[in-house]
Amino acid sequence: MAEHRSMQRAALLDAARSLLSEGGTEALTFPALAERTGLARSSVYEYFRSRAAVVQELCEVDFPVWAAEVSAAMERASSPEDKVEAYVRQQLTLVGDRRHRAVVAISASELDVGAREKIRAAHGGLVAMIVEALGEMGHAEPRLAAMLLQGVVDAAVRRIELGAAEDPSAITEAAVAMALRGVRG
């Protein structure tokens, strides 16, 4: 029974990722979740009490996976500059991933305070990953530089997500160049 509930919960989260990546937060409704999973609408409420609860669990499940991929890319880098480049590139590589699209859709939506705090904390953990490398580069204020660097990444993510006129690889290269020049300065 526990395994069945776990599988149903995973199916609901997968359906939520799809709905968010396809249609944003407006698409994430309990009737849509029920339709995607073949469950009765009332059954969806047995797993999640609200849309915010679905969003919160997606953040808890998906953001650590995304952060681990960024961390792994940074660990493969040999110098602090290479770590900065890996930090930027890996985040921009993940833009096409459904988990990322769902997190972006979630971040753009109006959520309850608890869900917003979880997202803020997760982003803070992501920014914290790069502070050490910036310190090794001799940056006087590595935490501030890390937050500004994430701002460059966030702007590039939004540009890619919007389907900007530029090729995503051109946006990535521009973001990497800007990041490296900025943190060296």
Phi, psi and chi 1 to 4 in degrees:
 res  aa     phi    psi   chi1   chi2   chi3   chi4
   1 MET       -  -44.2 -178.3   67.0  164.1      -
   2 ALA   -63.8  -39.0      -      -      -      -
   3 GLU   -65.1  -39.4 -176.0  178.4  -24.4      -
   4 HIS   -63.3  -44.6  174.4   72.6      -      -
   5 ARG   -62.6  -40.1  -74.9 -168.0   61.7   77.2
   6 SER   -63.9  -41.4  177.4      -      -      -
   7 MET   -66.4  -40.7  -71.5  172.8   49.2      -
   8 GLN   -64.4  -42.7  -68.6  -71.7   43.3      -
   9 ARG   -62.0  -44.2 -171.8  176.1 -151.8   88.3
  10 ALA   -62.4  -39.4      -      -      -      -
  11 ALA   -65.5  -39.1      -      -      -      -
  12 LEU   -64.8  -42.0  -74.8  163.8      -      -
  13 LEU   -65.8  -39.4  -70.1  174.4      -      -
  14 ASP   -64.6  -41.2 -165.0   46.7      -      -
  15 ALA   -64.1  -38.8      -      -      -      -
  16 ALA   -63.8  -41.7      -      -      -      -
  17 ARG   -58.2  -46.3  -80.4 -178.4 -157.1   96.2
  18 SER   -62.1  -47.6  -65.4      -      -      -
  19 LEU   -60.6  -44.8  -69.8  164.7      -      -
  20 LEU   -64.7  -41.7  -75.6  165.7      -      -
  21 SER   -73.5  -27.6   66.2      -      -      -
  22 GLU   -84.8  -39.2  -66.3  164.9    9.9      -
  23 GLY  -135.0   10.1      -      -      -      -
  24 GLY    73.4 -170.4      -      -      -      -
  25 THR   -65.9  -26.8   54.1      -      -      -
  26 GLU   -64.1  -28.4  -61.4   79.5   31.6      -
  27 ALA   -77.4  -18.1      -      -      -      -
  28 LEU   -83.5   92.1 -179.0   60.6      -      -
  29 THR  -126.5  158.1   64.9      -      -      -
  30 PHE   -65.6  -39.2  -81.6   29.1      -      -
  31 PRO   -60.5  -38.7  -25.7   34.4      -      -
  32 ALA   -67.7  -40.2      -      -      -      -
  33 LEU   -62.0  -43.2  -76.9  171.1      -      -
  34 ALA   -61.6  -44.8      -      -      -      -
  35 GLU   -63.3  -43.0 -176.5  179.2  -32.9      -
  36 ARG   -66.5  -31.9  -71.8  -83.9  173.1  114.1
  37 THR  -100.8   -9.8   57.3      -      -      -
  38 GLY    78.9   11.9      -      -      -      -
  39 LEU   -91.3  158.7  -66.7  172.0      -      -
  40 ALA   -71.9  148.1      -      -      -      -
  41 ARG   -55.9  -40.3 -176.5  174.1  161.1 -173.5
  42 SER   -63.4  -28.8   59.6      -      -      -
  43 SER   -69.3  -32.3  -64.7      -      -      -
  44 VAL   -60.3  -38.6  175.9      -      -      -
  45 TYR   -66.7  -19.8  -74.8   97.9      -      -
  46 GLU   -70.0  -25.8  -68.4  176.9   27.6      -
  47 TYR   -96.3  -36.9  -66.7   90.7      -      -
  48 PHE  -137.0  132.1  -61.3  101.9      -      -
  49 ARG   -80.4  -20.2   68.9 -172.1 -176.4  -65.6
  50 SER  -158.4  168.8   66.3      -      -      -
  51 ARG   -62.4  -38.4 -152.5  166.4   72.1  129.2
  52 ALA   -60.9  -35.8      -      -      -      -
  53 ALA   -66.4  -36.9      -      -      -      -
  54 VAL   -63.8  -47.8  176.0      -      -      -
  55 VAL   -59.9  -45.8  165.6      -      -      -
  56 GLN   -61.1  -43.6 -164.0  164.0  -29.1      -
  57 GLU   -68.2  -37.6 -173.5  153.3  -24.2      -
  58 LEU   -58.7  -43.4  -86.7  175.7      -      -
  59 CYS   -62.0  -43.7  -72.1      -      -      -
  60 GLU   -64.6  -33.4  -70.3  170.6    5.3      -
  61 VAL   -86.9  -46.1  170.3      -      -      -
  62 ASP   -86.5  -38.1  -70.1  -10.9      -      -
  63 PHE   -62.2  -41.6 -156.5   90.8      -      -
  64 PRO   -61.7  -34.1  -24.9   34.7      -      -
  65 VAL   -66.1  -45.1  173.7      -      -      -
  66 TRP   -62.2  -46.6 -178.0   27.5      -      -
  67 ALA   -62.7  -37.3      -      -      -      -
  68 ALA   -64.6  -35.4      -      -      -      -
  69 GLU   -68.4  -38.5  -69.7  178.7   28.1      -
  70 VAL   -66.1  -45.0  173.1      -      -      -
  71 SER   -60.9  -43.2  179.4      -      -      -
  72 ALA   -63.0  -40.2      -      -      -      -
  73 ALA   -63.6  -39.9      -      -      -      -
  74 MET   -67.9  -36.8  -70.6  174.8   61.6      -
  75 GLU   -65.4  -29.0  -73.0  171.9   15.9      -
  76 ARG   -75.8  -14.8  -68.4 -171.6  -64.5  -88.3
  77 ALA   -80.1  146.5      -      -      -      -
  78 SER   -96.3  -30.4   55.9      -      -      -
  79 SER  -117.5  163.1   70.6      -      -      -
  80 PRO   -58.0  -39.7  -24.9   33.3      -      -
  81 GLU   -62.5  -41.6  -71.2   85.0   -0.9      -
  82 ASP   -64.6  -34.0  -69.0  -15.7      -      -
  83 LYS   -65.5  -42.2  -71.8 -178.9 -173.0  -57.2
  84 VAL   -61.2  -46.3  168.8      -      -      -
  85 GLU   -61.1  -44.1 -177.9  172.4  -11.0      -
  86 ALA   -63.2  -39.3      -      -      -      -
  87 TYR   -58.5  -47.0  177.7   83.8      -      -
  88 VAL   -70.9  -51.4  173.6      -      -      -
  89 ARG   -59.8  -44.8  -79.0 -169.2 -169.5  -77.8
  90 GLN   -65.0  -40.7 -172.0   61.1   36.6      -
  91 GLN   -62.9  -40.6  -74.1 -172.4   69.1      -
  92 LEU   -74.3  -27.8  -63.2  178.7      -      -
  93 THR   -65.6  -35.7  -63.0      -      -      -
  94 LEU   -75.6   -7.5  -69.2  169.6      -      -
  95 VAL   -55.5  -37.8  170.0      -      -      -
  96 GLY   -77.2  -12.6      -      -      -      -
  97 ASP   -72.1  137.0 -175.5  -69.0      -      -
  98 ARG   -56.8  -38.0  -87.0 -175.8  -21.3  130.0
  99 ARG   -62.6  -40.8  -70.4  167.9  -59.2  164.7
 100 HIS   -67.3  -45.5  176.9  -91.7      -      -
 101 ARG   -59.3  -36.7  -72.9 -164.2  -53.0  -97.3
 102 ALA   -67.3  -43.3      -      -      -      -
 103 VAL   -63.6  -39.9  168.9      -      -      -
 104 VAL   -64.4  -44.4  168.4      -      -      -
 105 ALA   -61.8  -40.8      -      -      -      -
 106 ILE   -64.2  -45.8  -69.8  165.5      -      -
 107 SER   -61.2  -32.0  -61.2      -      -      -
 108 ALA   -81.2  -11.7      -      -      -      -
 109 SER   -90.4  169.3   70.1      -      -      -
 110 GLU   -90.3  114.2  -66.4 -171.8   21.7      -
 111 LEU  -116.5  167.4  -58.0  173.1      -      -
 112 ASP   -72.0  167.5   63.6   29.5      -      -
 113 VAL   -58.1  -43.2  173.9      -      -      -
 114 GLY   -60.9  -44.8      -      -      -      -
 115 ALA   -66.8  -41.1      -      -      -      -
 116 ARG   -62.8  -39.0  -82.0 -163.4  -50.5  -93.5
 117 GLU   -65.2  -39.5  -80.8  -55.7  -47.4      -
 118 LYS   -64.6  -41.1  -74.3 -169.5 -176.6  -84.5
 119 ILE   -65.3  -44.7  -69.9  171.1      -      -
 120 ARG   -60.4  -42.8 -164.4  171.7  -63.7  121.0
 121 ALA   -65.5  -40.2      -      -      -      -
 122 ALA   -63.7  -43.4      -      -      -      -
 123 HIS   -63.8  -37.3  -85.7  -78.7      -      -
 124 GLY   -61.8  -38.0      -      -      -      -
 125 GLY   -65.4  -36.5      -      -      -      -
 126 LEU   -66.0  -46.6 -167.2   59.8      -      -
 127 VAL   -62.0  -39.0  169.1      -      -      -
 128 ALA   -60.5  -26.6      -      -      -      -
 129 MET   -60.5  -30.9  -74.2 -177.6 -159.7      -
 130 ILE   -98.7  -10.5 -162.1   65.9      -      -
 131 VAL   -57.9  -45.5  171.1      -      -      -
 132 GLU   -60.8  -45.0 -176.3  179.4  -24.4      -
 133 ALA   -61.6  -40.4      -      -      -      -
 134 LEU   -66.4  -36.9  -66.4  169.2      -      -
 135 GLY   -63.5  -42.0      -      -      -      -
 136 GLU   -63.3  -27.4  -71.0  173.1   16.2      -
 137 MET   -79.0   -3.2  -68.7  173.6   71.5      -
 138 GLY    86.2   17.1      -      -      -      -
 139 HIS   -67.4  132.6 -152.5  -74.8      -      -
 140 ALA   -64.9  -34.5      -      -      -      -
 141 GLU  -130.6   77.0  -65.4 -173.5   56.4      -
 142 PRO   -62.6  -32.7   16.2  -24.9      -      -
 143 ARG   -68.4  -44.5  178.1   89.9 -179.4  136.1
 144 LEU   -62.7  -44.9  173.8   59.8      -      -
 145 ALA   -60.5  -38.4      -      -      -      -
 146 ALA   -64.3  -41.7      -      -      -      -
 147 MET   -65.9  -40.9  -71.6 -174.9  -85.4      -
 148 LEU   -68.1  -38.8  -64.5  172.8      -      -
 149 LEU   -60.4  -42.7  172.9   61.0      -      -
 150 GLN   -63.5  -32.0 -173.0   60.1   42.4      -
 151 GLY   -61.4  -38.8      -      -      -      -
 152 VAL   -63.7  -45.1  169.0      -      -      -
 153 VAL   -62.3  -46.2  172.9      -      -      -
 154 ASP   -60.4  -40.9  -68.0  -15.7      -      -
 155 ALA   -64.3  -41.0      -      -      -      -
 156 ALA   -66.4  -39.5      -      -      -      -
 157 VAL   -59.9  -48.2  164.7      -      -      -
 158 ARG   -60.6  -40.1  -77.4 -169.8  -58.2  -82.3
 159 ARG   -63.3  -44.1 -168.1   81.6 -175.1  146.4
 160 ILE   -65.9  -46.0  -68.2  168.9      -      -
 161 GLU   -60.6  -34.0  -73.5  -75.4  -28.6      -
 162 LEU   -73.0   -9.7  -73.2  171.7      -      -
 163 GLY    69.8   43.5      -      -      -      -
 164 ALA   -55.0  163.2      -      -      -      -
 165 ALA   -61.8  -29.8      -      -      -      -
 166 GLU   -74.4  149.8  -56.3   89.9   -1.1      -
 167 ASP   -66.6  139.3  177.8   46.9      -      -
 168 PRO   -54.2  -33.9  -28.0   35.0      -      -
 169 SER   -68.1  -33.4   63.0      -      -      -
 170 ALA   -68.5  -37.5      -      -      -      -
 171 ILE   -65.3  -42.8  -64.8  169.2      -      -
 172 THR   -61.0  -47.9  -62.4      -      -      -
 173 GLU   -61.7  -41.6  -66.6  -51.4  -43.9      -
 174 ALA   -64.0  -42.2      -      -      -      -
 175 ALA   -65.2  -42.2      -      -      -      -
 176 VAL   -62.8  -47.0  167.5      -      -      -
 177 ALA   -61.8  -45.0      -      -      -      -
 178 MET   -63.0  -43.0 -175.6  172.6  -75.9      -
 179 ALA   -62.5  -47.6      -      -      -      -
 180 LEU   -66.6  -42.2  -71.3  173.3      -      -
 181 ARG   -64.9  -41.0  -79.3 -165.0  -56.4  -90.9
 182 GLY   -66.8  -42.4      -      -      -      -
 183 VAL   -77.5  -21.2  -63.7      -      -      -
 184 ARG   -77.2  -29.3  -75.5 -173.8 -169.8  124.7
 185 GLY   -65.9      -      -      -      -      -
